[in-house]
Every structure is written in structure tokens, then in C-alpha cells.
Amino acid sequence: MNKNLVWINVCEASADAYGAILMKELQKRSPGIEIAGMGGPAMRSAGLDSVFKAEDLSIVGFTEVFSSLPRIFGYLRAIKKALREKRPAALILMDAPDFNFRLARMAYYLGIPVMYYIAPQVWAWRKSRVNFLKKYVDRIACIFPFEQDFFREHGIKADFVGHPVMEMLNLAELRKITPSPGNIAILPGSRKKEISSLLKDFSAAATSLRRDNQSMTFNVIQAPGISRSYLNQFCPSKPWFRYIPFEKRYEFIRKSNMAIAASGTVTLECAILETPTIVAYRLSPMSYLLGRMLIHVKHISMANLILKKEVFPEFIQSEASSENLAEAVRTWIKEPHKMDEVKQSLKEVVRLLGKTSATRKSADIVFEMISKGKKYAKN
């Protein structure tokens, strides 16, 4: 076992950002630590010894995975080989359960302790996976307050550490920004598949709204690894569409009076920034049907799940049309008191997420696992 090596495995853009700040905390507290694994640009900038790029494995939907299976299994074989040879002192898994569960099982048989940070949402769908977590994962660092009780009730050692986005947002400064009535944020997602599914309708809705009010501008957030030319395939290059680098997204979400967003982590960021958001999502028909059979929650956006009610309007599949999205925006424009009610509800999201240091507490768990170690599992 290499006591100086920690392996982190990340497959999503948002998890990459959280992985990077966790890396910096581990490095600060243990300057000689080595960190290897799979991550995105933020983690590579933080010094990750990268085996593969996370952005090359960004896939959405059940059916979309099938065409990528040869590449996925190639990555898994290579990472498993590296774990066997390098024997890190701890394995940190973030999100992406269909990929990371295979690594958790391998680590179990190699005697490598495993922490799941940004745990799979088994409370929402495919609840049977909780048995896998109980057997193969040593610790779970929960980012939502209700997760701790759920996992502990199933006999899993889990701790609510807080949400890392609360550390990334300088809320005191961002709240000094006054939203502009003529600004709307457009957040089409971080994967090419979801961008191609949604951005055309987002931009059509924006164009329709601009016919109502020629002073409107739209801040299109450009995710890492997504080129401007790719976005322009679905969103016209017009002066009223402003393309915003990903690292400036918080400032421009806050500047926007409201947002139209693909379901995902960014909708939680919008909630924390108190920006009323219209949420949309679209999958292939087969992926959607499978999801309907497996998912056991009423809402898709985390703000609605946390508050246990619909605060952000949600439009799924054919409902996510440009007409419906534009009409939802018009409703808020015509009835501003409804937007004020949304903003009041969003304050509760911030309160429930708390101000705890997710990164510091997660690092505590990692070092605790390393100090205790783990015996090789023979069966």
C-alpha cells in the first residue's frame, strides 16, 4: 500500500470542480501527498496525475451509454490495472455510479478503503444499490442534509459534510450584485448530448422573448470542453446572446433576473444565488421510459427536492418546448410577485445546505481512512 498516494475518480464537470478543491485541501494538509486518477481540467490544473480525461467520458442517458461501451470498458480495465499496481492508500469516488461502482468492488478486494463523495442518489432511484454501497464502500460524505439519515438507516457509515458549492461561492460578494430585469441566463448543460437536445429550444425561446422586448440579453454559459462553434450550431451568433466562460458563471447567473437551465448541478447553483430558474430536461425515448420505471421522486431539480415542493417549474421531454419555456418566462415577467415568492423559498435552500466546510470535513474522512487502513478482502 502506497501511503502517500490517493486516487480520485471523477466523470462529471461539476464533480471535477469539487474534486479540485478537495485536492488542494489534501495537498495543503499533507504536502508530500500524491494524487492520481481520472479528472477534468480543474483537477489537472490542481496537479492530478491524470490517467484519462473525465470530459471524454461524459455521457447522459441509458441508451447513449451502449454506443460508448467499448471505450468505457477500456477505461475501466486501465484504471483497475493501475489500482492493482499502485495500491493507493484511499480511493475517492465522485458521482457516476455506473462507472465508479466497478472500481469500488475492485478496491474492496485489494483492501483499499473507499470514500464516496457526492454519493449516488439511491434515495431517488434504483434503491437496491444501497446494498452495494453497504458492502463495498467504507464511508460516504453526504452533500445533502437528508442523505445522512437515509444511509445510516441502511447501516452505512455516512456523514453530512455540507455542499462544496457553498465554499466555491463568495455569497457575501455575489449578493452585492443586483439582478438586471433585462438579463436571462441560459444554461444548456455540460455534455454535448444534452446541449444538442436542449439548446435549440432554449435559443428559440430567447428569440421569441426578445420579440416582446428588444432590450433583453441572454447570458449563455459555456461549459468546459464545449467550443463556441459547437454552441453556435444550436444558438445563433447574435449580439443579444453573450457567451460567458464557465469560471464566470456565478457572477452572470446572479446578474440575471432569471434562468433557463438544463437539469443538473447548475440548477442548485441558481437556487443558492437566488435566481429563479426554469428547468428542462430531455433524454432519448428509451432512456426516458427506463428512467420513469426506476425513479421514485416527484421532481428532477435539486432545489425542488430539498424543499419538497415545486419552486422551479420543470419541463421534461416534449414539454421542454421553446413555446412552453418562453411562456413560463412571460408568466414571471407579468407576475413579478411570483418571482419574489420563489426567491423567498430559495433562502431556505441556503439555510438547509448550511455553512459547513464540505472540503475540510471530507479531507478529515480521507486521512482517517488512511490512518486506519484496511485488510485485504479474501471473499
N, C-alpha and C positions, 0 to 999 in steps of 0.2 A: 504493500500500500504506500503510495506517494503522499505523505502528509502535507506537502506543500502545494498539491495540485487539487483544484476544484474544477469540476466540469459543469458547464451551464448549457442547457439546450433550449433554444427559442425558435419559434417558427412564424411569429407574427410581428408586424411593425410596432404595435403598441407595447408588446412584451419586450421587444428589443430596447425600447427607451427605458423601461423599468429595469431590465437586466443590466443596462449600462450604469445606472446609479447604484445598483446593488454591487456591481463590480468595484466601483470607486470606493464604496464603504468597506468592502473586504480588503482592498489594497491599502486603504488608509490605516486600518487596524492591524494588518499583517503585511508589511512592505515586501516581504520575500515571497508572497503567495503567487502561484502561477494559476492562470485561469484559461482554460481551453474549452472548446465546444463549438456549437453552431449558433450564430447570431447574425444580426443585421449591421448596418453601417454605424449605429451608435455604439454598439458593443465592440465592434472592431476599432473604432476610434478610441475607446477606453482601454485598449490593449489586449483584446481577446485573441488568443491563438486559434484562429478560425479554421475549422475543418471544412465546412460548407457555408454558403451564404443562406441565411434564413429566407431572404426575399425570393430565392429560386424555388422555394417550396411553399409558396403562399397560394393555397387552393381553397376554394369555397364550394360547398355542396357535396352530397353523396356521390352523384353520378360523375361529377367533374373529377373526382379522385381516381376513377378507374383508368382514364387515359394516361394518368401520371404514375401508375403503379410501378412500372419498371424503374423509374427514377427514384421513387420513394424507397423501394426495397434496396436499391443500390446505396442510397444514403444510410439506411439502417445497417446494412452489412458493414459499411466502412466505420460507422460510429461504434458499433458493437466490438469490432476488431480493436479499435483504439481504446475502448474501455478495458478490454481484456489485457491489452499490452501495458497501458499506462497506469491502471488501477488508481484512479483519483481517490482522495480522502472523502469526497462527498459529491453527489450528483444532484444538481438543482434543475428541476423541470418546470417549465413555464407554459401553461396553456397547452394547446394542440394534443389532446389526449390520445387520439388515434395513432399518432406517431410516438409520443413520449411513453405511452404505456409499455411498449415493447422494450424501451430502454430501462424502464423501472424493473421489469421482470429480469432482464439481464443483470442489472446491478444487484438485485436480490441474491441471485445465485453466485455472484462474485464477492458478496459480502461488503458491497459499497452502500453506505447509508444514503437514503433518498429523501430530499425535501421537495414537496410540490408547492410552488409559489404561483399564485393565480391558478387555483385548482379548477379542474373540470366542473362544470355546473351540473353535477349529477342530481342535485335537488330539483332541477328543471326538466331533465330528460335523461333517458337510459339510466334509471336509478340503480339497476343491477350492478353498475360499475363500482358502486361503493364497496362491494366485496373485494374487488381487485385492489382498490386503494388500501383497504384494511390489511391485506396480506403483503403487498409489495412496497408500500410507501411508509417511511418511518415517521415523518412529520408533515403537517400541512400548515402553511402560513396563509391564513384566510384574509381576503381583502374586503369582504363584505361582512357586516356585523352578524347577520343571521346564519352565516355559514358555520361558525364555530360550534353552535349548539347542534346543528344538523350532523356534523361529522362526529362530534363527541357522543351523540346518541347512538351512533353506529360503531362505537368502540375505537375510533381513530384519534390519535393524539393531534389535536388541531388547536391553533391559537389565532385569535383575531389580531392582526398586526396593524390594520389600517390600510387605506388605499394609497399606493405610491404616487398617484397623480396629485394628491394633496401636497406632496413635497415639491413636485415639479412646478406647481402653480404658485406664483407670488400673488396670492389673493389680495393682500393689502394694496399692492400697487395696481393690479389689474382692475380692482373695483373703483379706482380713481377715473378710469376711462368711462365716459358717458356714451352709451349706445346711440347711434345715429338712426333716425327713422327711415332714412333712405338706403340703408345698408342691409343686405341679406347675405348670410354666409351659405355657401354651397359646399357640402362635404360628401363627395361621391364614393368614399371608401379608399382602402389602401391596396386592394387587389384588382388586377386588370379585369377579371371576370365580373366583379360587382360594378366596377366603373362602366364597363360596356353594357351592363344590364340597366343601369340607372341614370347615368349622366345625360343621356339624350333627353329623357323626360324631365330631369332637373332643369336643363338649359331651356327646354321648350316652355316649361312653367315660368321661368325667369323672363323669357322673351314676351310671354303673354302679360305678365305683370308690368313689364316696362311700357307696354302699350297703354296701360292705365295711368302710369306716372313716369314721365320721361327722365326724371331726376334720379331714379333708382339705380344703384350699382350693386354688383354681386361679387362677393369675395370667394373665389374658387380655391379651396385648399388643395395643394399639390402634395400628395403623399411621397415618401422616399421611394426612389426607383421608378417613379412614374414621370415620363417626359411630358413636356408641354405639347409636343407634337401628337402624343397619344391622346391627351385630353381634347385637343382640337378636332379629333375625329368625331367627337360627340358633342362638343361645345364650341360654337363659332368664335372666331377671334374678333371680338368686338370691343370697343372702348369701355363698355359698361361691365364687361367681365374682367375682373382683376385677378390674376393668378398669384397666389400667396404661397411662399415657401413653407414647408411643414413646420420648421422651427419657429415661425412667427404666427402659428395658428391661434394660440391663446389670445394674443393681442387683437387679432382680427375677428375672432369669434365674439370677443367682448365688445368690439366696436359695432358689431352687427346688431340690429334690433331684433332679429330672429334668424333662424337657420333652417335649411332643408338638408337632411343628413341620412346617409346610409346607416342602418342599424349597426352598432358596434361600440367600441370603447369611446369613440368621439362623442357619442350622444351623452355619455356620463360626464365628459369634459364640458359639454354645453350646459348640462344641468348645474354643475359646480360653478360655472361662470354666470349662471342665472340668465342664460339666453334661451328663450322659448324656441322649441325645435319641433319641426315636423319630421317624423321618422318614416323611412321607406325601406323596403327590402324585397328582393326578388331572386328566386332560385329557379333552376330548371324544373319542369313539371314533376319529374320523378323524384328529385331531391325534396321538393315541397311536400309531396304525398308521403314520403317516408318520414319527413320531419313531423308532419301532423300526427302520425301514428305514435311517435316516440316522445313528443314534447308534452309536458304536463303543466305548463304555466299559461296564464292568460295574456301576458304581454311579452314583447320582444326587446323593448328598450329598458336598460337598467334603472333609469330614473323611475319608470312606472313600476318595476318590480320592487324596488326599495320602498316606494311609497304605497304600494299595494293598491294603486288606482291609476287610471289613465290621465296623466298630466300632459304628456306629449302625444298628440294624435299619431296613430300608426296606420300605415298603408302597406299592405302586403300583396305580392303577386300582381294581378291585373288591376287591383285597386290603386297601385302606385303609378297612376297615370298623370301626365302633365296637367290635365284638367282638374283632377282631384287635389293635386298638390297646390296648384295656383289658387283654387277656391279656398283651401284651408288657410293660406296666407291672407287672402282677402277678408276672411272672417275675422282674423285677429286685427287687421288694419281697420275694419269698420267698427269693431267692438273692442277697443283697447282695454276695457276693464277686464276682459277675459285673459289678456296677456298679463295684466297685473296680478290676477289670481294665480296664474302659472308661476310667475316669479316668486310669489309668496310661498307657494308649495316647494319650490326649489331650495329655499333656505333650509328646509327640513332635511333635504338630501345631504347638504353640507354638515349639518349637525349630527346626523346619523353616522356619517363616514368618520367623523372625529378628526382630531388633530394629531393623532399618534404617529410616530415615525415608523412607517412600514419597513423602510430600508434598514434602519438600525435594528429593529426587532427581528427582522428576517436574518440579518447577519449574525445576531446572537444565536439563533437556532442553528445556523450553519456551523459556527465554531463549537457549539455544544455537541453537535453530532460528530465533528472531527475528533474532539477530545475523548468522547466515549468509544468511538469506533464501532465495529460490527463484525460478528463472526461470519465466516463463510457458510452459506446455507446449503446443506448437502441434499436436501429433498424438497 
